Amino acid sequence: MRDAIDLVINEVRTEAATAEIAIWMLTVGVLAYTVALGAERWNRRRGDSTVTTVCGWGAVRVAALLLMFTLLAVQVRLSGWVTGADTATLDWFVAHRSPGVTAAAVVITDAASPVGVALVAVVTAALVSWRRRSWEPGVLVVGIVAVAAAASTIVKMIVARSRPPTASQLVTETDWSFPSGHVTGIVALAGALLIVTGAGLPGRARGALAGTLAVLVVVVVAATRLYLGVHWLTDVLGGALLGGAVVAAGSCAVTALAARRPPGRAAEVTGAPAVPISAVQISGIEDGRPSDTPPMPHPVADEHRPISTG
């Protein structure tokens, strides 16, 4: 038994085996995430949006993101196969620097620093809570950003990866490199804002636009960290995966919370309007046939009362 364990450890430490394991784990993670996302959308189209269904597939997405993040962390720790492009990526950015781009990159990276992200999170949380007249959206925004920051700090200490060479850095960073705290924070902030504004819900034009803008912001911040020579490519990828996992978990929490609310308060967290009582529910007729259950009386004042869809 001991020989078998030693064999597995030795195989993992070899570059060929590391590449094989990495490819398999990445494939499983991507497939699991894609299937879960597709299943969520399919269920919504069928009207099956129960808490169990949504949170179940949401948990699969969280697990898939964490699987890929764990793969990166282990590979980085062992200098494995997935880190093969790190040096080439750094060299490319160093070779394509210019004074104007450098100035812009410094401004962007300062604005997206952990302190900057925390300040934006607090301000936007206060504004959203004030508009909704509820403290819950603000707590969600601050909570997601705080959890992501804490997770990033803990992983940095565990992996203990060194920064790129000092000669390549245009700004000074003294902490560990993996994962990128800037990217983790900006993904968490952008995702939290999409959740509380309701723009992250599928089937909305504003959701598609907001999601696209959020991705662009993340890409720009990640690029500035690479350009300034303070992170490796796998650092920013790890930050995106970690931040995404925290956001996905927060989305599940919102779904569970909304399901426990009274019908009139279902939109306090996300801002998504509740679904009004349909003509089918009022008449008691379904699929052209009378329902077995007689319709309940509906006072005129409650005719358009929103109800929760689960």
ZAPA-803693 format. One line per 8 residues: for each residue x, y, z of N, C-alpha, C. Coordinates in Angstrom, 1 decimal. Example, Ala and Ser with C-alpha at 12.3 -4.5 7.8 and 13.67 -1.06 7.14 Angstrom:
13.2 -5.7 7.8 12.3 -4.5 7.8 13.2 -3.3 7.8; 12.8 -2.2 7.1 13.7 -1.1 7.1 12.9 0.0 7.9 $
//
This chain:
0.8 -1.2 0.0 0.0 0.0 0.0 0.9 1.3 0.0; 1.9 1.2 0.8 2.8 2.4 0.9 3.5 2.6 -0.4; 3.9 1.5 -1.1 4.5 1.6 -2.4 3.6 2.2 -3.4; 2.3 1.9 -3.3 1.3 2.4 -4.3 1.2 3.9 -4.1; 1.1 4.4 -2.8 1.0 5.8 -2.5 2.2 6.5 -3.0; 3.4 6.0 -2.7 4.6 6.6 -3.2 4.7 6.7 -4.7; 4.1 5.7 -5.4 4.1 5.7 -6.9 3.2 6.9 -7.4; 2.0 7.0 -6.7 1.1 8.1 -7.1 1.7 9.4 -6.9 $
2.4 9.6 -5.8 3.0 10.9 -5.5 4.1 11.2 -6.5; 4.9 10.2 -6.8 6.0 10.4 -7.8 5.4 10.7 -9.2; 4.3 10.1 -9.5 3.7 10.3 -10.9 3.2 11.7 -10.9; 2.6 12.2 -9.9 2.0 13.6 -9.9 3.1 14.6 -10.0; 4.3 14.3 -9.4 5.4 15.3 -9.4 6.1 15.3 -10.8; 5.9 14.3 -11.6 6.5 14.4 -13.0 5.7 15.3 -13.9; 6.4 15.9 -14.8 5.7 16.9 -15.6 4.7 16.3 -16.5; 5.0 15.1 -17.1 4.1 14.5 -18.0 2.8 14.1 -17.3 $
2.9 13.5 -16.1 1.7 13.1 -15.3 1.0 14.4 -14.9; 1.7 15.4 -14.5 1.0 16.7 -14.1 0.2 17.2 -15.2; 0.7 17.2 -16.5 0.0 17.7 -17.6 -1.3 16.8 -17.8; -1.2 15.5 -17.7 -2.3 14.7 -17.9 -3.4 14.9 -16.8; -3.0 15.0 -15.6 -3.9 15.3 -14.5 -4.6 16.7 -14.7; -3.8 17.7 -15.1 -4.3 19.0 -15.3 -5.4 19.1 -16.4; -5.1 18.4 -17.5 -6.0 18.4 -18.6 -7.3 17.7 -18.2; -7.2 16.6 -17.5 -8.4 15.9 -17.1 -9.2 16.7 -16.2 $
-8.6 17.3 -15.2 -9.3 18.1 -14.2 -10.0 19.4 -14.8; -9.2 20.0 -15.7 -9.8 21.2 -16.4 -11.0 20.7 -17.3; -10.9 19.6 -17.9 -12.0 19.1 -18.8 -13.2 18.8 -17.9; -13.0 18.2 -16.8 -14.2 17.9 -15.9 -14.8 19.2 -15.3; -13.9 20.1 -14.9 -14.4 21.4 -14.4 -15.2 22.2 -15.4; -14.7 22.3 -16.6 -15.4 23.0 -17.7 -16.7 22.4 -18.1; -16.7 21.0 -18.2 -17.9 20.3 -18.5 -19.0 20.5 -17.4; -18.6 20.3 -16.2 -19.5 20.4 -15.1 -20.1 21.8 -15.0 $
-19.3 22.8 -15.2 -19.8 24.2 -15.2 -20.8 24.5 -16.3; -20.4 24.0 -17.5 -21.3 24.2 -18.7 -22.6 23.5 -18.6; -22.6 22.2 -18.1 -23.8 21.5 -18.0 -24.7 22.1 -16.9; -24.1 22.6 -15.8 -24.9 23.2 -14.8 -25.5 24.5 -15.3; -24.8 25.3 -16.0 -25.3 26.6 -16.5 -26.4 26.3 -17.5; -26.2 25.3 -18.4 -27.2 25.0 -19.4 -28.5 24.4 -18.7; -28.3 23.6 -17.7 -29.5 23.0 -17.0 -30.3 24.1 -16.3; -29.6 25.1 -15.7 -30.3 26.2 -15.1 -31.2 27.0 -16.1 $
-30.6 27.3 -17.2 -31.4 28.0 -18.2 -32.5 27.2 -18.8; -32.3 25.9 -19.0 -33.4 25.0 -19.5 -34.5 24.9 -18.5; -34.2 24.8 -17.2 -35.2 24.8 -16.2 -36.0 26.0 -16.1; -35.3 27.2 -16.3 -36.1 28.5 -16.2 -37.0 28.5 -17.4; -36.6 28.1 -18.6 -37.5 28.1 -19.7 -38.8 27.2 -19.5; -38.6 26.1 -18.8 -39.7 25.2 -18.4 -40.5 25.7 -17.2; -40.0 26.8 -16.6 -40.7 27.3 -15.4 -40.4 26.5 -14.1; -39.3 25.7 -14.2 -38.9 25.0 -13.0 -37.7 25.7 -12.4 $
-38.1 26.7 -11.5 -37.1 27.5 -10.9 -37.2 27.4 -9.3; -37.4 26.2 -8.9 -37.5 26.0 -7.4 -36.2 26.3 -6.8; -36.2 26.5 -5.5 -35.0 26.8 -4.7 -34.0 25.6 -4.8; -34.6 24.4 -4.7 -33.8 23.2 -4.7 -33.1 23.0 -6.1; -33.8 23.3 -7.2 -33.2 23.1 -8.5 -32.1 24.2 -8.8; -32.5 25.4 -8.5 -31.5 26.5 -8.7 -30.3 26.4 -7.9; -30.5 26.2 -6.6 -29.3 26.1 -5.7 -28.5 24.8 -6.0; -29.2 23.7 -6.4 -28.5 22.5 -6.7 -27.5 22.7 -7.8 $
-28.0 23.2 -8.9 -27.1 23.5 -10.1 -26.1 24.6 -9.8; -26.5 25.5 -8.9 -25.6 26.5 -8.5 -24.4 26.0 -7.7; -24.7 25.0 -6.9 -23.7 24.3 -6.1 -22.7 23.6 -7.0; -23.2 23.0 -8.1 -22.4 22.3 -9.1 -21.4 23.3 -9.7; -21.9 24.5 -10.1 -21.1 25.6 -10.6 -20.0 26.0 -9.7; -20.4 26.2 -8.4 -19.4 26.5 -7.4 -18.3 25.4 -7.3; -18.7 24.2 -7.2 -17.8 23.1 -7.1 -16.8 23.0 -8.3; -17.4 23.3 -9.5 -16.6 23.2 -10.7 -15.5 24.3 -10.7 $
-15.9 25.5 -10.3 -14.9 26.6 -10.2 -13.9 26.4 -9.2; -14.3 25.8 -8.0 -13.3 25.5 -7.0 -12.4 24.4 -7.4; -12.9 23.4 -8.2 -12.0 22.3 -8.7 -10.9 22.9 -9.6; -11.3 23.8 -10.5 -10.3 24.4 -11.4 -9.3 25.3 -10.6; -9.9 26.0 -9.6 -9.0 26.8 -8.8 -8.0 26.0 -8.0; -8.5 24.9 -7.4 -7.6 24.0 -6.7 -6.5 23.4 -7.6; -6.9 23.1 -8.8 -5.9 22.6 -9.8 -4.8 23.6 -10.0; -5.2 24.8 -10.2 -4.2 25.9 -10.4 -3.3 26.1 -9.2 $
-3.9 26.1 -8.0 -3.1 26.3 -6.8 -2.1 25.2 -6.6; -2.5 23.9 -6.9 -1.6 22.8 -6.7 -0.5 22.9 -7.8; -0.9 23.2 -9.0 0.1 23.2 -10.1 1.1 24.4 -9.8; 0.6 25.5 -9.4 1.5 26.6 -9.1 2.5 26.2 -7.9; 1.9 25.6 -6.9 2.8 25.1 -5.8 3.9 24.2 -6.2; 3.6 23.3 -7.2 4.6 22.3 -7.7 5.3 22.8 -9.0; 5.0 24.0 -9.4 5.6 24.5 -10.7 5.2 23.5 -11.8; 4.0 23.2 -11.9 3.5 22.2 -12.8 3.3 22.7 -14.2 $
2.6 21.8 -15.0 2.4 22.0 -16.4 1.7 23.3 -16.8; 0.7 23.7 -16.0 -0.1 24.8 -16.4 0.6 26.2 -16.2; 1.7 26.1 -15.5 2.5 27.4 -15.4 3.5 27.6 -16.5; 3.4 26.7 -17.5 4.4 26.8 -18.6 4.3 28.1 -19.4; 3.2 28.7 -19.5 3.1 29.9 -20.3 3.3 31.2 -19.5; 3.6 31.1 -18.2 3.8 32.2 -17.3 4.9 33.1 -17.7; 6.1 32.5 -17.9 7.3 33.3 -18.3 7.1 34.0 -19.7; 6.6 33.2 -20.6 6.4 33.8 -22.0 5.4 35.0 -22.0 $
4.4 34.9 -21.2 3.4 35.9 -21.1 4.0 37.2 -20.5; 4.8 37.0 -19.4 5.4 38.1 -18.8 6.4 38.8 -19.7; 7.2 38.0 -20.4 8.1 38.6 -21.4 7.4 39.4 -22.5; 6.3 38.9 -22.9 5.5 39.6 -24.0 5.1 41.0 -23.5; 4.5 41.0 -22.3 4.1 42.3 -21.8 5.2 43.3 -21.5; 6.3 42.8 -21.0 7.5 43.6 -20.8 8.0 44.2 -22.1; 8.0 43.4 -23.2 8.5 43.9 -24.5 7.5 44.9 -25.2; 6.3 45.0 -24.7 5.3 45.9 -25.3 4.9 47.0 -24.4 $
5.8 47.5 -23.7 5.5 48.7 -22.8 5.7 50.0 -23.5; 5.0 51.0 -23.0 5.1 52.4 -23.5 4.7 53.3 -22.4; 5.3 54.5 -22.4 5.0 55.5 -21.3 3.5 55.8 -21.1; 2.8 55.9 -22.2 1.3 56.2 -22.1 0.5 55.1 -21.5; 0.8 53.9 -21.9 0.1 52.7 -21.4 0.5 52.5 -20.0; 1.8 52.7 -19.6 2.2 52.5 -18.3 1.4 53.4 -17.3; 1.3 54.7 -17.7 0.6 55.6 -16.8 -0.9 55.2 -16.6; -1.5 54.8 -17.7 -2.9 54.3 -17.6 -3.0 53.1 -16.7 $
-2.1 52.2 -16.9 -2.1 50.9 -16.1 -1.9 51.2 -14.7; -1.1 52.1 -14.3 -0.9 52.4 -12.9 -2.2 53.0 -12.3; -2.9 53.9 -13.0 -4.1 54.5 -12.5 -5.2 53.4 -12.3; -5.3 52.5 -13.3 -6.3 51.4 -13.2 -6.0 50.5 -12.1; -4.7 50.1 -12.0 -4.4 49.1 -10.9 -4.5 49.7 -9.5; -4.3 51.0 -9.4 -4.5 51.7 -8.1 -6.0 51.7 -7.7; -6.8 52.0 -8.8 -8.3 52.1 -8.5 -8.8 50.7 -8.2; -8.3 49.7 -8.7 -8.8 48.3 -8.5 -8.0 47.6 -7.4 $
-7.3 48.3 -6.6 -6.6 47.7 -5.5 -7.6 47.1 -4.5; -7.2 46.3 -3.6 -8.1 45.8 -2.5 -8.7 46.9 -1.7; -8.0 47.9 -1.4 -8.5 49.1 -0.7 -9.6 49.8 -1.6; -9.2 50.0 -2.8 -10.2 50.7 -3.7 -11.4 49.9 -3.9; -11.3 48.6 -4.1 -12.5 47.7 -4.3 -13.3 47.8 -3.0; -12.7 47.7 -1.8 -13.5 47.8 -0.6 -14.2 49.1 -0.4; -13.6 50.2 -0.8 -14.3 51.5 -0.7 -15.5 51.5 -1.6; -15.3 51.1 -2.9 -16.4 51.1 -3.8 -17.5 50.2 -3.4 $
-17.2 49.0 -2.8 -18.2 48.1 -2.3 -19.0 48.7 -1.2; -18.3 49.4 -0.2 -19.1 50.1 0.9 -20.0 51.2 0.4; -19.5 52.0 -0.5 -20.3 53.1 -1.1 -21.5 52.6 -1.9; -21.3 51.6 -2.8 -22.4 51.1 -3.6 -23.3 50.3 -2.7; -22.8 49.6 -1.7 -23.7 48.9 -0.8 -24.7 49.8 -0.1; -24.1 51.0 0.4 -24.9 52.0 1.1 -26.0 52.5 0.1; -25.6 52.8 -1.1 -26.6 53.4 -2.1 -27.7 52.4 -2.4; -27.3 51.2 -2.7 -28.3 50.2 -3.0 -29.2 49.9 -1.9 $
-28.7 49.8 -0.7 -29.5 49.6 0.5 -30.5 50.8 0.7; -30.0 52.0 0.5 -30.9 53.2 0.7 -32.0 53.2 -0.3; -31.7 52.8 -1.6 -32.7 52.8 -2.6 -33.7 51.7 -2.4; -33.3 50.6 -1.9 -34.2 49.4 -1.7 -34.9 49.5 -0.3; -34.4 50.4 0.5 -34.9 50.5 1.9 -34.8 49.2 2.7; -33.6 48.6 2.4 -33.3 47.3 3.0 -31.8 47.2 3.2; -31.4 46.6 4.3 -29.9 46.5 4.6 -29.4 45.3 3.9; -30.2 44.3 3.4 -29.7 43.1 2.9 -28.9 43.2 1.6 $
-29.3 44.0 0.6 -28.4 44.1 -0.6 -27.0 44.6 -0.2; -26.9 45.6 0.7 -25.6 46.1 1.1 -24.8 45.1 1.7; -25.4 44.3 2.6 -24.7 43.2 3.3 -24.2 42.2 2.3; -25.0 41.9 1.3 -24.6 40.9 0.3 -23.3 41.4 -0.5; -23.3 42.7 -0.9 -22.2 43.2 -1.7 -20.9 43.2 -0.8; -21.0 43.7 0.4 -19.8 43.8 1.3 -19.4 42.4 1.6; -20.4 41.5 1.9 -20.0 40.1 2.3 -19.3 39.4 1.2; -19.8 39.5 0.0 -19.1 38.8 -1.1 -17.7 39.3 -1.3 $
-17.5 40.6 -1.3 -16.2 41.2 -1.5 -15.3 40.8 -0.3; -15.8 40.8 0.9 -15.0 40.5 2.1 -14.6 39.0 2.1; -15.5 38.1 1.7 -15.2 36.7 1.7 -14.1 36.4 0.6; -14.3 37.0 -0.5 -13.3 36.8 -1.6 -11.9 37.3 -1.2; -11.9 38.5 -0.5 -10.6 39.0 -0.1 -9.9 38.1 1.0; -10.7 37.7 1.9 -10.2 36.8 2.9 -9.7 35.5 2.3; -10.4 34.9 1.4 -10.0 33.7 0.8 -8.7 33.9 0.0; -8.6 35.0 -0.7 -7.4 35.3 -1.5 -6.2 35.4 -0.6 $
-6.3 36.1 0.6 -5.2 36.2 1.5 -4.8 34.9 2.1; -5.7 34.0 2.4 -5.4 32.7 3.0 -4.7 31.9 2.0; -5.2 31.8 0.8 -4.5 31.0 -0.3 -3.1 31.5 -0.6; -3.0 32.9 -0.6 -1.6 33.4 -0.8 -0.6 32.8 0.2; -1.0 32.8 1.5 -0.1 32.3 2.5 0.1 30.8 2.4; -0.9 30.1 1.9 -0.7 28.6 1.7 0.2 28.3 0.6; -0.1 28.9 -0.6 0.7 28.6 -1.8 2.1 29.2 -1.7; 2.2 30.4 -1.2 3.5 31.1 -1.0 4.3 31.2 -2.3 $
3.7 31.7 -3.3 4.4 31.9 -4.6 5.0 33.2 -4.7; 6.3 33.2 -5.2 7.0 34.5 -5.3 6.5 35.3 -6.5; 6.6 36.6 -6.4 6.3 37.5 -7.5 7.3 37.3 -8.6; 7.0 37.9 -9.8 7.9 37.9 -10.9 9.2 38.7 -10.5; 10.3 38.5 -11.2 11.5 39.2 -10.8 11.3 40.7 -10.6; 12.0 41.3 -9.6 11.9 42.7 -9.3 12.2 43.6 -10.6; 13.1 43.1 -11.4 13.5 43.9 -12.6 12.4 44.1 -13.5; 11.4 43.2 -13.5 10.3 43.2 -14.4 9.1 44.1 -13.9 $
9.2 44.4 -12.6 8.0 45.1 -11.9 8.1 46.6 -12.1; 7.0 47.2 -12.5 6.9 48.7 -12.6 6.4 49.3 -11.3; 5.7 48.5 -10.5 5.3 49.0 -9.2 5.8 48.0 -8.2; 5.8 48.4 -6.9 6.3 47.5 -5.9 5.2 46.7 -5.2; 5.4 45.4 -5.1 4.4 44.5 -4.4 5.3 43.6 -3.5; 4.9 43.5 -2.3 5.7 42.7 -1.3 5.1 41.4 -0.8; 3.8 41.2 -1.1 3.1 40.0 -0.6 3.3 38.9 -1.6; 2.7 37.7 -1.3 2.7 36.6 -2.2 1.9 36.8 -3.5 $
2.2 36.0 -4.5 1.7 36.3 -5.8 0.3 35.6 -6.2; 0.1 34.4 -5.8 -1.0 33.6 -6.2 -2.1 33.5 -5.0; -3.3 33.9 -5.4 -3.9 34.4 -6.6 -3.8 35.9 -6.6; -4.1 36.5 -7.7 -4.1 38.0 -7.8 -5.3 38.6 -6.9; -4.9 39.4 -5.9 -6.0 40.0 -5.1 -6.8 41.0 -5.9; -6.1 41.7 -6.8 -6.8 42.7 -7.6 -7.9 42.0 -8.4; -7.6 40.9 -9.1 -8.6 40.3 -10.0 -9.6 39.6 -9.1; -9.3 38.9 -8.0 -10.3 38.3 -7.2 -11.3 39.4 -6.7 $
-10.8 40.5 -6.2 -11.6 41.5 -5.7 -12.6 42.1 -6.8; -12.0 42.4 -8.0 -12.9 43.1 -9.0 -13.9 42.1 -9.5; -13.6 40.8 -9.6 -14.6 39.8 -10.0 -15.7 39.7 -8.9; -15.3 39.7 -7.7 -16.3 39.6 -6.6 -17.2 40.9 -6.6; -16.6 42.1 -6.7 -17.4 43.3 -6.7 -18.3 43.4 -7.9; -17.8 43.1 -9.1 -18.7 43.1 -10.3 -19.8 42.1 -10.2; -19.5 40.9 -9.8 -20.5 39.9 -9.7 -21.6 40.2 -8.6; -21.2 40.8 -7.5 -22.1 41.2 -6.4 -23.0 42.3 -6.9 $
-22.5 43.2 -7.7 -23.3 44.3 -8.2 -24.3 43.8 -9.2; -23.9 42.9 -10.1 -24.8 42.3 -11.0 -26.0 41.6 -10.3; -25.7 40.9 -9.2 -26.7 40.2 -8.4 -27.7 41.2 -7.8; -27.2 42.2 -7.1 -28.1 43.1 -6.4 -28.9 44.1 -7.3; -28.4 44.3 -8.5 -29.1 45.2 -9.4 -30.1 44.4 -10.3; -30.0 43.1 -10.2 -30.9 42.3 -11.0 -30.4 42.2 -12.4; -29.3 42.8 -12.8 -28.8 42.8 -14.1 -28.2 41.5 -14.5; -27.9 40.7 -13.5 -27.3 39.4 -13.7 -28.3 38.3 -14.1 $
-29.6 38.6 -14.1 -30.6 37.6 -14.4 -30.6 37.4 -16.0; -30.8 36.2 -16.4 -30.8 35.9 -17.9 -32.0 36.4 -18.5; -31.9 36.6 -19.9 -33.1 37.0 -20.6 -33.3 38.5 -20.6; -32.4 39.3 -20.2 -32.6 40.7 -20.2 -31.5 41.3 -21.0; -31.8 42.3 -21.8 -30.8 43.0 -22.6 -29.8 43.7 -21.7; -30.3 44.4 -20.7 -29.4 45.1 -19.8 -28.5 44.1 -19.0; -29.0 42.9 -18.8 -28.1 41.9 -18.2 -27.0 41.5 -19.0; -27.2 41.4 -20.4 -26.2 41.0 -21.3 -25.2 42.2 -21.4 $
-25.7 43.4 -21.4 -24.8 44.5 -21.5 -23.9 44.7 -20.3; -24.6 44.6 -19.1 -23.9 44.7 -17.8 -22.9 43.6 -17.7; -23.2 42.4 -18.1 -22.3 41.3 -18.0 -21.1 41.5 -18.8; -21.3 42.0 -20.1 -20.2 42.2 -21.0 -19.3 43.3 -20.4; -19.8 44.3 -19.9 -19.0 45.4 -19.3 -18.2 44.9 -18.1; -18.8 44.0 -17.3 -18.1 43.5 -16.1 -17.0 42.6 -16.6; -17.1 41.8 -17.6 -16.0 41.0 -18.1 -14.9 41.9 -18.7; -15.3 42.9 -19.4 -14.3 43.8 -19.9 -13.4 44.5 -18.8 $
-14.1 44.9 -17.7 -13.4 45.5 -16.6 -12.4 44.5 -16.0; -12.9 43.3 -15.8 -12.0 42.2 -15.2 -10.8 42.0 -16.1; -11.0 41.9 -17.4 -9.9 41.6 -18.4 -8.9 42.8 -18.3; -9.4 44.0 -18.3 -8.5 45.2 -18.2 -7.7 45.2 -17.0; -8.3 44.9 -15.8 -7.6 44.9 -14.6 -6.5 43.8 -14.6; -6.9 42.6 -15.1 -6.0 41.5 -15.2 -4.8 41.8 -16.1; -5.1 42.5 -17.2 -4.0 42.9 -18.1 -3.1 43.9 -17.5; -3.6 44.8 -16.7 -2.7 45.8 -16.1 -1.7 45.1 -15.1 $
-2.2 44.1 -14.4 -1.3 43.4 -13.4 -0.2 42.6 -14.2; -0.6 42.1 -15.3 0.5 41.4 -16.1 1.4 42.4 -16.7; 0.9 43.5 -17.2 1.7 44.6 -17.9 2.7 45.2 -16.9; 2.2 45.4 -15.7 3.1 46.0 -14.7 4.1 45.0 -14.1; 4.0 43.8 -14.5 5.0 42.8 -14.1 5.0 42.3 -12.7; 3.8 42.4 -12.1 3.6 42.0 -10.7 2.9 40.7 -10.5; 2.5 40.1 -11.6 1.8 38.8 -11.5 2.1 37.9 -12.7; 2.0 36.6 -12.5 2.1 35.6 -13.5 0.7 35.4 -14.1 $
0.7 34.8 -15.3 -0.6 34.6 -15.9 -1.5 33.7 -15.1; -1.0 32.7 -14.5 -1.8 31.8 -13.6 -2.3 32.5 -12.4; -1.7 33.6 -11.9 -2.2 34.3 -10.8 -3.5 35.0 -11.1; -3.6 35.6 -12.3 -4.8 36.3 -12.6 -5.9 35.3 -12.9; -5.6 34.2 -13.6 -6.6 33.2 -13.8 -7.1 32.6 -12.5; -6.2 32.4 -11.6 -6.7 31.9 -10.3 -7.6 32.9 -9.6; -7.2 34.2 -9.6 -8.1 35.2 -9.0 -9.5 35.2 -9.6; -9.6 35.1 -11.0 -10.9 35.1 -11.6 -11.7 33.9 -11.2 $
-11.1 32.7 -11.1 -11.8 31.5 -10.6 -12.3 31.6 -9.2; -11.4 32.1 -8.3 -11.8 32.2 -6.9 -12.9 33.3 -6.7; -12.7 34.4 -7.4 -13.8 35.4 -7.3 -15.1 34.9 -7.8; -15.0 34.2 -8.9 -16.3 33.7 -9.5 -16.9 32.6 -8.7; -16.2 31.8 -8.0 -16.7 30.8 -7.0 -17.5 31.5 -5.9; -16.9 32.6 -5.4 -17.6 33.3 -4.3 -18.8 34.0 -4.7; -18.8 34.5 -5.9 -20.0 35.1 -6.5 -21.1 34.1 -6.7; -20.7 33.0 -7.3 -21.7 31.9 -7.5 -22.4 31.4 -6.2 $
-21.5 31.3 -5.2 -22.1 30.9 -3.9 -23.0 32.0 -3.3; -22.6 33.3 -3.5 -23.5 34.4 -3.1 -24.8 34.4 -3.8; -24.8 34.0 -5.1 -26.0 34.0 -5.9 -27.0 32.9 -5.3; -26.4 31.7 -5.0 -27.2 30.7 -4.4 -27.9 31.2 -3.1; -27.1 31.9 -2.3 -27.6 32.4 -1.0 -28.8 33.4 -1.2; -28.7 34.2 -2.3 -29.7 35.1 -2.6 -31.0 34.4 -3.0; -30.9 33.4 -3.8 -32.0 32.6 -4.2 -32.7 32.0 -3.0; -31.9 31.4 -2.1 -32.5 30.8 -0.9 -33.2 31.8 0.0 $
-32.6 33.0 0.1 -33.1 34.1 0.9 -34.4 34.6 0.3; -34.5 34.8 -1.0 -35.7 35.3 -1.6 -36.8 34.4 -1.5; -36.6 33.1 -1.5 -37.6 32.1 -1.3 -38.3 32.1 0.0; -37.6 32.7 1.0 -38.2 32.7 2.4 -38.9 34.0 2.7; -39.0 34.9 1.7 -39.6 36.2 2.0 -41.1 36.2 1.7; -41.8 37.1 2.3 -43.2 37.3 2.0 -43.3 37.7 0.5; -44.4 37.4 -0.2 -44.5 37.7 -1.6 -44.1 39.2 -2.0; -44.5 40.1 -1.2 -44.3 41.5 -1.5 -42.9 42.0 -1.4 $
-42.0 41.2 -0.8 -40.7 41.6 -0.6 -39.7 40.8 -1.3; -40.1 40.1 -2.4 -39.2 39.2 -3.1 -38.1 39.9 -3.9; -38.3 41.2 -4.2 -37.4 41.9 -5.0 -36.4 42.8 -4.2; -36.4 42.7 -2.9 -35.6 43.6 -2.2 -34.1 43.4 -2.4; -33.7 42.2 -2.6 -32.2 42.0 -2.7 -31.7 42.2 -4.1; -32.4 41.6 -5.1 -31.9 41.6 -6.5 -32.6 42.7 -7.3; -33.7 43.3 -6.9 -34.3 44.3 -7.7 -35.2 43.7 -8.8; -35.2 42.4 -8.9 -36.0 41.8 -10.0 -37.5 41.8 -9.6 $
-38.4 42.2 -10.5 -39.8 42.3 -10.1 -40.4 40.9 -9.9; -41.3 40.8 -9.0 -42.0 39.5 -8.8 -43.0 39.3 -9.9; -43.4 38.1 -10.1 -44.4 37.7 -11.2 -45.8 37.9 -10.7; -46.6 38.7 -11.5 -48.0 38.9 -11.1 -48.8 37.7 -11.2; -50.0 37.6 -10.5 -50.9 36.5 -10.6 -51.4 36.4 -12.1; -51.3 35.3 -12.7 -51.7 35.1 -14.1 -53.2 34.9 -14.2; -53.7 35.0 -15.5 -55.1 34.8 -15.7 -55.4 33.3 -15.5; -54.5 32.4 -15.7 -54.8 31.0 -15.4 -55.1 30.8 -13.9 $
-54.2 31.5 -13.0 -54.4 31.3 -11.6 -55.8 31.9 -11.2; -56.2 33.0 -11.8 -57.4 33.7 -11.4 -58.6 32.9 -11.9; -58.6 32.4 -13.1 -59.8 31.7 -13.6 -59.8 30.2 -13.2; -58.7 29.6 -12.8 -58.7 28.2 -12.4 -58.7 27.3 -13.6; -58.4 27.8 -14.8 -58.4 27.0 -16.1 -57.0 26.8 -16.5; -56.6 25.5 -16.8 -55.3 25.2 -17.2 -55.4 24.3 -18.4; -54.6 24.7 -19.4 -54.5 23.9 -20.7 -55.9 23.7 -21.3; -56.8 24.7 -21.2 -58.1 24.7 -21.8 -59.1 23.9 -21.0 $
-58.7 23.3 -19.9 -59.6 22.5 -19.1 -59.8 23.1 -17.7; -60.9 23.0 -17.1 -61.1 23.5 -15.7 -60.2 22.7 -14.8; -59.6 23.5 -13.9 -58.7 22.9 -12.9 -59.5 22.1 -11.9; -59.0 21.0 -11.3 -59.6 20.3 -10.3 -59.8 21.1 -9.0; -59.0 22.1 -8.8 -59.1 22.9 -7.6 -59.8 24.2 -7.9; -60.9 24.5 -7.3 -61.7 25.7 -7.6 -60.8 26.9 -7.3; -61.0 28.0 -8.1 -60.2 29.2 -7.9 -60.5 29.9 -6.6; -59.5 30.4 -6.0 -59.7 31.1 -4.7 -60.2 32.5 -5.0 $
-61.0 33.1 -4.2 -61.4 34.5 -4.4 -60.3 35.4 -4.3; -60.2 36.4 -5.2 -59.2 37.4 -5.2 -59.8 38.8 -5.1; -59.6 39.5 -4.0 -60.1 40.8 -3.9 -59.6 41.7 -5.0; -60.3 42.7 -5.4 -59.9 43.6 -6.4 -58.6 44.3 -6.1; -58.4 44.6 -4.8 -57.2 45.3 -4.4 -55.9 44.4 -4.5; -56.2 43.1 -4.5 -55.1 42.2 -4.6 -54.9 41.6 -6.0; -55.6 42.1 -7.0 -55.6 41.5 -8.3 -54.3 41.4 -8.9; -53.4 42.4 -8.7 -52.1 42.4 -9.3 -51.0 42.2 -8.2 $
-51.4 41.6 -7.1 -50.4 41.4 -6.1 -49.3 40.4 -6.6; -48.0 40.8 -6.5 -47.0 40.0 -6.9 -46.8 38.8 -6.0; -46.5 37.6 -6.6 -46.2 36.4 -5.8 -44.8 35.9 -6.2; -44.3 35.2 -5.3 -43.0 34.6 -5.5 -43.1 33.4 -6.4; -42.2 33.2 -7.3 -42.2 32.1 -8.3 -41.3 30.9 -7.7; -40.8 31.1 -6.6 -39.9 30.0 -6.0 -38.5 30.1 -6.6 $
//
